[in-house]
């Protein structure tokens, strides 16, 4: 990993305090590399940046239409949501619609990612549930496919389950990889994830935005229309999608991963920070998208704090800045 270039640096008082190395690339739908930083053929785990591809079977099998799902549900199926009330109530209603409940989710429990939502939950005397898991919408999608196809719902999250095999096939098709050759691993929500070349992840995202088929188009439309449901209030994903004003979408992944698509230009972008720092991934994806002209001029002010966040003391005094080292 040390061979990868420094992508982001942290300055305090004008001096470099820390650096983040990593890899990133911009590709077209055929996999041609337009820009690259680091070894983009290195295998990485894309984590939650694969959620739109894991949601494809929900649409391709007809499960979404069979259960009357709307764009809000599709956005939640692709979400790493903040556990806000609108997220949890919608997932609960979705599960009830397919005849299941929170107890059927295999994603586990964690506190809401939104500090405000967590504080409100505690003040109300509540405790975190599986619905607050940022992946609960994705898991509701898996269960919906299983119900529609008449499959066993118990164990739906195992890599050998037919629902997960469908999801892996979709990711393989979009990324240009043979899905049977994926190194399959366990994600934080217990569902399968994979290792694949960073360039292949970027290809998948380029194809997601440029596809003419109904399923990827509906996913794109749902995320564009409901970025808050796909992430949360104040989250970088929602801020970036709003600033792109219909020109594309982005999706974060744990451990310093980010991906994006610019459909009008047929481009996909993928970023992986070596040390897993999400702060550096956000800075890098924002800078690349600005470099590619993804933001309209009137939206640039909205992304300034993501591209070059200011470091402050606990008293709010400016102390430094984080920034991309070099994009040229």
C-alpha positions in Angstrom: 0.0 0.0 0.0 2.9 2.4 0.6 3.4 2.5 -3.1 0.1 4.3 -3.5 0.4 8.1 -3.7 -0.5 10.5 -1.0 -4.0 11.7 -2.0 -5.0 13.9 1.0 -3.0 15.8 3.5 -3.9 17.3 6.9 -2.3 20.6 7.7 -2.1 22.3 11.0 -0.6 25.8 11.2 0.5 25.4 7.6 2.6 22.3 8.3 1.7 18.7 7.3 0.5 16.8 10.3 -0.9 13.6 8.6 -1.3 12.1 5.2 -3.7 9.6 3.6 -2.4 7.4 0.7 -4.8 5.6 -1.6 -5.9 4.8 -5.1 -8.6 6.2 -7.4 -9.7 6.1 -11.0 -12.1 7.5 -13.5 -13.2 5.1 -16.3 -15.7 4.8 -19.1 -18.2 1.9 -19.5 -15.6 -0.1 -21.4 -13.1 0.2 -18.6 -10.8 2.6 -20.4 -8.9 4.6 -17.7 -9.2 8.3 -18.1 -7.4 9.2 -14.9 -5.7 7.0 -12.3 -4.0 7.4 -9.0 -2.1 4.4 -7.5 -2.5 0.8 -8.4 -6.1 0.7 -9.6 -5.9 -3.0 -10.4 -5.4 -3.7 -6.7 -8.3 -5.7 -5.1 -10.3 -3.8 -2.6 -13.5 -4.5 -0.6 -16.1 -2.0 -1.8 -18.3 -2.4 1.2 -21.6 -0.3 0.9 -20.7 1.1 -2.5 -22.1 -2.2 -3.9 -25.6 -1.6 -2.5 -27.1 -0.4 -5.8 -26.0 -3.6 -7.4 -27.3 -5.7 -4.6 -30.6 -4.0 -5.1 -30.9 -4.9 -8.8 -32.5 -8.3 -8.2 -35.3 -6.5 -6.3 -36.3 -4.9 -9.6 -35.1 -7.5 -12.1 -37.1 -10.4 -10.5 -40.3 -8.3 -10.4 -40.3 -8.4 -6.6 -40.5 -4.6 -6.3 -43.6 -4.3 -8.5 -45.2 -7.4 -6.9 -45.2 -5.8 -3.5 -45.9 -2.2 -4.7 -42.6 -0.7 -3.8 -42.1 2.9 -4.7 -39.0 5.1 -5.3 -38.6 5.7 -1.6 -38.3 2.0 -0.9 -35.8 1.5 -3.7 -33.7 4.3 -2.3 -33.7 2.6 1.1 -32.7 -0.7 -0.5 -29.5 1.1 -1.6 -29.0 3.0 1.6 -26.5 3.4 4.3 -29.0 5.3 6.2 -28.7 7.3 9.4 -31.4 5.6 11.5 -33.6 8.7 11.4 -37.4 8.2 12.1 -38.2 8.4 8.4 -35.8 5.6 7.7 -36.9 3.2 10.4 -40.6 3.8 10.0 -40.4 3.2 6.3 -38.4 0.0 6.7 -40.9 -1.3 9.3 -43.8 -0.5 7.0 -42.0 -2.3 4.2 -41.4 -5.4 6.2 -45.1 -5.5 7.3 -46.1 -5.2 3.6 -44.3 -8.5 2.8 -45.6 -10.2 5.9 -42.4 -10.1 8.0 -41.0 -8.0 10.8 -37.9 -6.6 12.4 -37.1 -10.0 13.9 -36.6 -11.4 10.4 -33.7 -9.0 9.7 -30.2 -10.6 9.9 -28.3 -7.3 9.9 -27.9 -7.0 13.6 -28.3 -3.9 15.8 -26.3 -0.7 16.1 -27.1 2.8 17.3 -28.4 5.3 14.8 -25.6 6.9 12.8 -27.4 10.3 13.3 -26.4 11.7 16.6 -29.6 13.7 16.7 -31.7 10.6 16.1 -29.8 8.6 18.7 -30.3 11.4 21.3 -34.0 11.6 20.5 -34.3 7.8 20.8 -32.6 7.8 24.3 -34.7 10.8 25.5 -37.8 8.9 24.5 -36.6 5.9 26.5 -36.0 3.7 23.5 -33.1 1.5 22.6 -31.5 0.8 19.2 -33.0 -1.9 17.1 -32.3 -3.7 13.8 -34.3 -1.1 12.1 -31.6 1.5 13.0 -28.9 -0.6 11.3 -27.8 1.5 8.3 -28.3 -1.6 6.1 -31.9 -2.5 7.2 -33.3 -1.3 3.9 -30.9 -3.4 1.9 -31.9 -6.4 4.0 -35.6 -5.7 3.5 -34.9 -5.8 -0.2 -33.2 -9.2 0.1 -36.2 -10.5 2.1 -38.6 -9.1 -0.5 -36.8 -11.0 -3.3 -36.9 -14.2 -1.2 -40.7 -13.9 -0.6 -41.4 -13.1 -4.2 -39.5 -16.1 -5.5 -41.0 -18.4 -2.8 -37.6 -19.0 -1.2 -36.7 -19.7 2.4 -36.2 -16.4 4.2 -34.2 -17.9 7.1 -30.5 -17.7 6.1 -31.2 -15.2 3.3 -28.0 -13.4 4.1 -25.7 -16.4 3.5 -23.5 -16.3 0.4 -24.9 -19.6 -0.8 -28.6 -18.4 -0.6 -30.2 -17.9 -4.1 -30.9 -14.3 -3.3 -27.2 -13.6 -2.6 -26.2 -15.5 -5.7 -28.5 -13.2 -7.8 -26.9 -10.1 -6.2 -23.4 -11.4 -6.9 -24.3 -12.2 -10.5 -25.5 -8.6 -10.9 -22.3 -7.2 -9.5 -20.3 -9.5 -11.7 -22.2 -8.5 -14.8 -21.9 -4.8 -14.1 -18.2 -4.9 -13.1 -17.1 -7.2 -15.9 -15.9 -9.8 -13.4 -16.9 -13.5 -13.2 -19.0 -13.7 -10.1 -18.0 -17.2 -9.3 -14.4 -16.0 -9.0 -15.1 -13.3 -6.4 -13.4 -13.7 -3.0 -16.6 -13.5 -1.0 -16.4 -12.1 2.6 -18.7 -11.1 5.4 -19.8 -7.5 5.5 -20.6 -5.6 8.7 -24.3 -6.4 8.3 -23.5 -10.1 7.9 -24.5 -10.1 4.2 -21.8 -11.1 1.6 -19.4 -8.6 0.1 -16.4 -9.2 -2.2 -12.9 -8.2 -3.2 -12.5 -6.9 -6.7 -10.1 -4.6 -8.6 -10.8 -0.9 -7.9 -11.1 -0.3 -11.7 -13.8 -3.0 -11.9 -15.8 -1.1 -9.2 -15.5 2.1 -11.3 -16.6 0.2 -14.4 -19.7 -1.1 -12.5 -20.6 2.5 -11.5 -20.1 3.8 -15.1 -22.4 1.1 -16.4 -25.0 1.7 -13.7 -25.4 5.3 -14.8 -25.3 4.5 -18.5 -27.5 1.4 -18.6 -30.7 1.5 -20.6 -32.4 -1.3 -18.8 -35.3 -0.5 -16.5 -33.8 -1.8 -13.2 -30.6 0.4 -13.1 -32.6 3.4 -14.4 -35.1 3.0 -11.6 -32.3 2.8 -9.0 -30.6 5.9 -10.4 -33.9 7.8 -10.4 -34.8 6.7 -6.9 -31.5 7.8 -5.4 -31.5 11.2 -7.3 -35.0 11.8 -6.0 -34.4 10.7 -2.4 -30.8 11.2 -1.4 -31.8 11.8 2.3 -33.4 8.3 2.4 -30.3 6.8 0.8 -28.1 8.5 3.4 -29.3 11.1 5.9 -29.5 14.7 6.8 -26.1 16.4 6.6 -24.4 13.3 5.2 -21.8 13.8 2.4 -23.7 11.5 0.0 -26.9 13.6 0.2 -24.9 16.9 -0.1 -23.0 15.7 -3.1 -26.0 14.3 -4.9 -27.9 17.6 -4.3 -24.9 19.6 -5.6 -24.8 17.4 -8.7 -28.3 18.5 -9.5 -29.3 15.5 -11.5 -25.9 14.9 -13.2 -25.1 11.8 -11.2 -25.0 10.0 -7.9 -22.5 8.9 -5.3 -22.3 6.2 -2.7 -19.9 5.8 0.2 -18.6 2.6 1.6 -16.9 1.8 4.9 -13.1 1.8 5.2 -12.4 4.7 3.0 -14.4 3.8 -0.2 -16.4 6.1 -2.4 -17.9 5.6 -5.8 -19.8 7.8 -8.3 -21.3 7.8 -11.8 -21.8 10.6 -14.3 -24.3 9.2 -16.8 -24.2 12.0 -19.3 -20.5 11.4 -19.8 -20.6 7.6 -19.3 -18.1 7.8 -16.5 -17.6 5.9 -13.3 -15.3 6.9 -10.4 -14.0 4.8 -7.5 -11.8 5.8 -4.5 -10.1 3.7 -1.8 -8.1 5.2 1.0 -5.4 2.8 2.3 -5.9 3.5 5.9 -9.7 3.3 5.7 -10.2 7.0 6.6 -13.7 8.1 5.4 -12.8 11.7 5.8 -10.1 11.4 3.1 -12.4 9.4 0.8 -15.0 12.2 1.0 -12.4 14.9 0.2 -11.0 12.9 -2.8 -14.3 12.0 -4.4 -15.5 15.6 -4.0 -12.3 16.9 -5.6 -12.5 14.4 -8.5 -16.1 15.2 -9.2 -15.4 18.9 -9.2 -12.4 18.3 -11.6 -14.8 16.5 -13.9 -17.3 19.3 -13.8 -20.0 17.4 -12.0 -21.3 20.4 -10.1 -23.1 23.4 -11.5 -21.4 26.7 -10.6 -24.1 27.7 -8.2 -23.7 24.5 -6.2 -19.9 24.8 -5.7 -20.3 26.7 -2.3 -22.3 23.7 -1.0 -19.3 21.3 -1.4 -16.5 23.6 -0.2 -16.6 22.1 3.3 -16.4 18.6 1.8 -13.5 19.3 -0.6 -11.3 21.2 1.9 -12.7 21.0 5.4 -11.3 23.4 8.0 -9.9 22.0 11.2 -10.9 23.9 14.3 -10.1 23.7 18.0 -12.7 22.7 20.6 -13.4 26.4 21.0 -14.0 26.9 17.3 -10.7 28.5 16.5 -9.3 27.7 13.0 -6.3 25.4 13.3 -5.7 23.9 9.9 -7.2 22.3 6.8 -7.5 19.0 5.0 -7.1 19.0 1.2 -6.3 16.9 -1.9 -2.6 16.9 -2.7 -2.7 17.0 -6.5 -5.3 16.0 -9.1 -3.3 16.9 -12.2 
